[in-house]
Amino acid sequence: MTRLLVMFAAVVLSLSAAAIPVKPRQWRTPTLADSTTVRAEARSSEDPTKYFTRQVPVNRGGEDGGNVTLRFYDDMPSVAYISAADFQELVLPGTTITVIKNGEGDYTLKNPFAEATVNTTDEQFTSANYMSFTNLMGLIQPGMDNAYLDGAPYVRYKSQELTPAQVTVTFDFKKYGIDLRGDDNAVYFPLATIADMYSDLYYHIAGYNGETVVVATDNDNSNICMMTPQRSEELISQTTRSADMAEFCYKELCFTVDHFYGMPGRSPLEAAIKKDGLDKALDGIEDGATIKKLLKSTKMQEYIFGMNCMNALLNDGGHTAMYVDLKVNLTLGSSTAVSDWLSGITAMKDPYPSLYTMVTQYVSSLLSYPKRNAVTKARQDKGIASVTYYKEGDTAYLLFPHFGPANYAAWKDYYDGGCQGGTPAVDEDFLGDISVVLDAMKQANDDPEVKNLVVDIALNSGGSLDVVMAMTALMGGQGHFYSENVLTGQKQKIYYDVDCNFDGVFDDKDKEVWKGYQLKYAVMTTDNSFSCGNLLPSLMKDMGFPVVGETSGGGACAVQQFITPEGLQFQLSSARSRLTDMNWVNIDPGVAPTIPIAYTKDDGTTLDYSKFYDVPYVSSLLQNATGIGIAGRSRFSVERGAAWYTLDGRRLSTQPTQKGIYITNGHKVVIK
């Protein structure tokens, strides 16, 4: 759902053909001079109270961020620890955490937004306002809650409704064998652990790669391979890793999956993970013990293969991507990055034949696009494979390939310039930009023949929520969406303001813009419509617009990025936001069309999407479809004497005069 979200297989296809140029940076390896011994005793590998500290350079979004102090305890010397206060200041400069020691091992932590308790004896973290405690979204919009926003200048966060309003979250780290440490003045977490706790939907993440602490400050620099390319290549190229690091990485993975995987509904492990956690879930499947062995292996290639196995087990359609080496190869490697990666998998064929088959079959399924190819062929046959707007008779199509990457640079320049002149024009490099939508809506609205505008997202694999919010506000006057926080169990209705007239001011005038378009909208979906391509039809359907075509492809969860304790990166479908419809039903199974269109030939098996682009046929389907009109100005006729109903189905005695949305003759009509 986030701006950079596309199906991971699509990323593989798009990036495998060309290298991404990266200018190498020189990183200074910390020396013993950077370390401070804090005990007089000889180092012991068994004493959990002894440690040494190291001043480590910080790379903040590709820039020099100074230094931070890390601790390394003697019982696990490869694993970096950081004080909670230092971490808070690291990820949100200018803030800190006040630590109050209440008793032996018992602490209260307070930051500017909320407080938490930590017990280093019971190894527990508890907060009645966990989402507030870990809120970094003030970096994007001052004062906003810990919700989702991509940062488009024409969208801003407004508010949210949470049900229940508040939930206490407790992390029991003892279950995972993760030790929290403390002294008289501070509480120390493994850096990877507290970073996972703070990771959000804007891709704010932090991690330590053995040389440098990296901090991603926004979507654009969230790929840490770009920040420390040389070190990233070194990590995946090393043959071994330390035993304490291997053991801790597994513990941290279990903690992360148990709490932050969004459980969209597809993985065969979900029920077991919900019940007992990942570690025990692996015990219940064939080859589960072997996967554990791989994940804990001190051989890097085996560990990487274990993560590939996890990717297959947590299959969710494309949001989860645990190929820690492929991310590095694609970002920094040559045009042979994918083939090199596949050769690494091939090396696992003989020692782990059944797992090799599982992984390769999963990868093959991601790289197989029969329906995508069939839709592309239907567009090619129609002669509209490379256009974003097409009109025939009374119906026009907006062919929208994805919801971003949007042309945020041009929009920022436009807003910084006082919104003078025209809004950014359609740019072929940004065909998922809102400018494409505005262009199509204007062409259709200015054309007296056009009655219907079909938003064709038949090949749309996702993108930015900001673009979705702008589209629903422009087409139906709605700027909110529905989701569940799987971790807290809260239902979320999150509201946004959209500058619909793009004048640089968020005001009531924006709420009137959608009424000026005299169009009947529909959304066209296929199984390829994923992530935001699944969210838009859900919201439009909730508003009463017809969805035509095939059930969309799902993808209900947002995405969170994570950095392993050794400095490699992966992503999961996020528990922080699993999309639902207005009735709080998970939409990962896809959004069923209100007007199905056949997509096979008469034999029922051969894919054929030609009817999707038979415009007169689609127009005929829309003639009696429910849509939203404006009484007195709509293309929909409002018959005298027709029955009128409220949205909840209550029949009225006469045509209403009070402002609102009503139903008559099968249409939703706005009374102004």
HELIX and SHEET records of a PDB file:
HELIX    1   1 PHE A    8  LEU A   15  1                                   8    
HELIX    2   2 LEU A   32  ASP A   34  5                                   3    
HELIX    3   3 ALA A   84  VAL A   91  1                                   8    
HELIX    4   4 TYR A  130  PHE A  133  1                                   4    
HELIX    5   5 MET A  137  LEU A  139  5                                   3    
HELIX    6   6 PHE A  173  TYR A  176  5                                   4    
HELIX    7   7 LEU A  191  TYR A  198  1                                   8    
HELIX    8   8 ASN A  219  ASN A  221  5                                   3    
HELIX    9   9 ILE A  224  MET A  227  1                                   4    
HELIX   10  10 PRO A  229  SER A  237  1                                   9    
HELIX   11  11 ALA A  243  PHE A  260  1                                  18    
HELIX   12  12 GLU A  270  ASP A  276  1                                   7    
HELIX   13  13 LEU A  278  ASP A  283  1                                   6    
HELIX   14  14 GLY A  288  LEU A  295  1                                   8    
HELIX   15  15 MET A  300  LEU A  313  1                                  14    
HELIX   16  16 VAL A  324  LEU A  332  1                                   9    
HELIX   17  17 ALA A  337  THR A  346  1                                  10    
HELIX   18  18 PRO A  353  LEU A  366  1                                  14    
HELIX   19  19 PRO A  370  LYS A  382  1                                  13    
HELIX   20  20 TYR A  408  ASP A  416  1                                   9    
HELIX   21  21 ILE A  434  ASP A  446  1                                  13    
HELIX   22  22 LEU A  465  GLY A  476  1                                  12    
HELIX   23  23 ASP A  508  GLY A  516  5                                   9    
HELIX   24  24 CYS A  532  ASP A  542  1                                  11    
HELIX   25  25 SER A  610  TYR A  613  5                                   4    
HELIX   26  26 VAL A  615  LEU A  622  1                                   8    
SHEET    1   A 3 SER A  35  THR A  37  0                                        
SHEET    2   A 3 TYR A  51  ARG A  60 -1                                        
SHEET    3   A 3 GLU A  63  TYR A  73 -1                                        
SHEET    1   B 4 SER A  35  THR A  37  0                                        
SHEET    2   B 4 TYR A  51  ARG A  60 -1                                        
SHEET    3   B 4 VAL A 213  ALA A 216  1                                        
SHEET    4   B 4 ILE A 205  TYR A 208 -1                                        
SHEET    1   C 3 TYR A  81  SER A  83  0                                        
SHEET    2   C 3 VAL A 187  PRO A 190 -1                                        
SHEET    3   C 3 ARG A 181  GLY A 182 -1                                        
SHEET    1   D 5 THR A  98  GLY A 103  0                                        
SHEET    2   D 5 ASP A 106  LYS A 110 -1                                        
SHEET    3   D 5 GLU A 115  ASN A 119 -1                                        
SHEET    4   D 5 GLN A 124  SER A 127 -1                                        
SHEET    5   D 5 VAL A 169  ASP A 172 -1                                        
SHEET    1   E 5 VAL A 155  THR A 163  0                                        
SHEET    2   E 5 GLN A 490  VAL A 498 -1                                        
SHEET    3   E 5 HIS A 480  ASN A 485 -1                                        
SHEET    4   E 5 GLN A 569  LEU A 579 -1                                        
SHEET    5   E 5 CYS A 557  ILE A 563 -1                                        
SHEET    1   F 6 TYR A 389  GLU A 392  0                                        
SHEET    2   F 6 THR A 395  LEU A 399 -1                                        
SHEET    3   F 6 ASN A 452  ASP A 456  1                                        
SHEET    4   F 6 LYS A 520  THR A 525  1                                        
SHEET    5   F 6 VAL A 547  GLY A 549  1                                        
SHEET    6   F 6 ILE A 595  PRO A 596  1                                        
SHEET    1   G 3 ILE A 628  ILE A 630  0                                        
SHEET    2   G 3 HIS A 667  ILE A 671  1                                        
SHEET    3   G 3 GLY A 660  THR A 664 -1                                        
SHEET    1   H 2 TRP A 644  TYR A 645  0                                        
SHEET    2   H 2 ARG A 651  LEU A 652 -1                                        
END                                                                             
